[in-house]
Amino acid sequence: MRASESTISRQEPMLRDKPRRSVSGLLRRDSSGIIDGLGDSGNRDNGPIVTKWDQLQLAPELLRSLNKFGVGPPNKIQQRALPFLLKGADIIAQAPPTQERIAAYVIPAIQIAVANMSVRTPQRGPIVIMVSTTVDQATQAQRMIRDLGGPIGVRSALGVGATIVSGDLAQELRLLQQNMPHIICGTPQKLHAIFTTAGGLAGSEVRFLVLDEVDQLIARNLHDFVFNIIKLLPPPRSRPVSTNTPNGGISTNGPPPAALVDTALGNSGRRLSAMPGQSDVLPPTERQTALFSNTVPQDVLNFATAIHLKEPVRVLVRRDGNTANPDAAQGSRGLRQFYLYLAFTAGSRGDPAAGSNGGLGIIGSGRGGATSAETTQAREWKLDALADLFDDIDIGQAIVHVGGMATLDAVVYKLASRGFDAVPLHADMNNGTKLAAINKFRGPTSGLTRQSPTRVLVVYDVQVKSPEVPHVPLVINYDLPKAVEEYAHRVAPAMAPNYSRAGVVINFVTATGGDVEMLRSIECHYKMKCPEVPMSPRDIFVN
């Protein structure tokens, strides 16, 4: 997909004479915010793929250190997170807790330290702070910094353990100030003591804040320690960085960065503060923040709002990853279920006109509000992704579920403009009109616009029952349902009768609007896992 394409005007012909664009390219495009290392690195038509460290704009000494220690090529979390972090964007990353995840924030931390070492006056405080919930995670991060950054002059320190004895803490602070670290890793309580105690370390020079295992940080009620530390740091960046995924840090055309949801107030718990206490005279620096979490429930989004992240990019990496194995993708009753992740702002699960009440959230409430309105560009990118998916597969019928009337109209028009036979079906139709739409979807193809046009039933707020519509090979949740129970009704037409031919379900997951959380809830409720759509989507239709 190309950023130069605008919304199709109503005067354009129904079919456009242009080559098809592959959805496999969508997964690899710089502009989609996804860089998938499983793709073909030789195919440059759809943008570069980060498969080697030298494809990123790393400091030469850091690159030499990575090669010297034999660090393997970037894996999925590194491919997706590093380009954004190296460009200076805030991110919220959901990924399994592995050494590779730690490396995904250690490498940009070393890069930032190296960049500031060469231009800094005498250092008064650390440049990077890494907060880990457990001693083990903090220790692993510090060891990695020591191994990769130590040989090139990056100093690091580990802040863990008890802080009861004031004399011991004073001694630790003297040692730190005598040999000030560029990067300090630690647990929330210890770092809180190091920075807030009288005579403690200064936080005014911090350029990069990493918060790992944020879901556990909240679950263990440690977030207040972090809030107090953040009050001493430079303010968050005043405007979002252009987060088109770079190739070596070079900006490319792409969608807007993923905006953080504006969460609403729940009905229980404690209201988060708006982080008062910033200095009246703002420091000359701004803070970049990276949140890493095993899961991203609403509490994590509320937390991110409270610390004022500026349109953070959302990065999603599942442990089961890209797989086209039917057994691994098999859910229940003959279904193959997948997700297609799109890292751009696409608003809430519903009409893009849904507004925001602008409230902060309550940690522990598990409730959120509506997201900010989608931009026209972001809506068009998502529509392009749907049309590209249909271009890339060869099926006769499909059902697409959407979350609002405006979205239904846009999807019908987009698919029709690509030559597909799109049939709308929504709750505002009377029974006769609904029956006519279903009969049109079930009927034989006309062959007027295509030799073999794909017929697509675009549905909003209507249950399509199996007796009305026979087995269809593909159901797409363009907008995820608002309740997990609704998911079963949506996918029912794709369930294979007598397991003769397994139907396919593809769930669109956008970077904001609660899609990641809803997909996780669906997986938990139905006790299944949705792997990511493979690089060649047509493979999932092969039994």
Helices and strands as residue ranges (DSSP letters): H 23-28, G 30-32, G 53-55, H 60-68, H 76-86, E 91-94, H 99-117, E 128-131, H 135-149, G 150-152, E 156-159, H 166-178, E 183-186, H 188-196, E 208-211, H 214-219, H 223-230, E 270-271, E 288-293, H 298-306, E 313-316, H 326-329, E 335-342, E 362-363, H 376-392, E 397-401, H 405-417, E 421-426, H 431-442, E 455-460, E 474-477, H 484-491, G 492-494, G 497-499, E 503-510, H 515-526, G 537-541
